[in-house]
Amino acid sequence: MNMLIIYTHPNHQSLSYAFLNEVILGGKENSVIEEIQVLDLYEEGFNPILVFNEKKRRRDMHTDPDFAKYRDQLMWADKIVLVYPLWWGRPPAMLMGYIDQMFASGFAYKDTGGLLPQGLLKGKSVVCISTMKGPAHYPLLWLNNAHKALMRKALFNYVGIKKVKFFEFGSMESPRGRHPSKLNKIYRYFKSVRH
């Protein structure tokens, strides 16, 4: 299994970065995971700004040469892991800019004229690992699970990815955030995951 980790946080001293390291460590100890690639969007200098004009047309996004490397990574991956904080109840703008440009018609899905498109990324699985300042149940109780609905239904299910797992860790700025046990949970999951 090939695993692509998309890391989205501007600080390598962050808790998100600690979670990234646990994903890598667990993955390297898992005999099912053959290869791991990490895409650090901030370190990469990824430009999240969506541009449409007379030179860059929306209908050509799926063949834009500027994104060929990233399309190849997504096609290569069997498992896509996203590591990011939740800011204002949603992923960072950097990650959303990546999604806007990468999950384009003609690459991630194909319009069929029906109610739903044909997902072109079938057979892959996704794990979303997110941290937040608020309590763990905040997205469910206050935001009606908007984060999970956005990522699972509006994005991944839409492009054909049905297996989407979430780790939402709350109270992460609190001394009672139980950071070591949460980091260990991620390490153990990736050490033992089979598909």
Beta strands, then each sheet from edge to edge (+ up, - down):
strand 1: 2-7
strand 2: 35-40
strand 3: 79-85
strand 4: 109-110
strand 5: 118-119
strand 6: 125-131
strand 7: 163-169
sheet 1: 2+ 1+ 3+ 6+ 7+
sheet 2: 4+ 5-
end
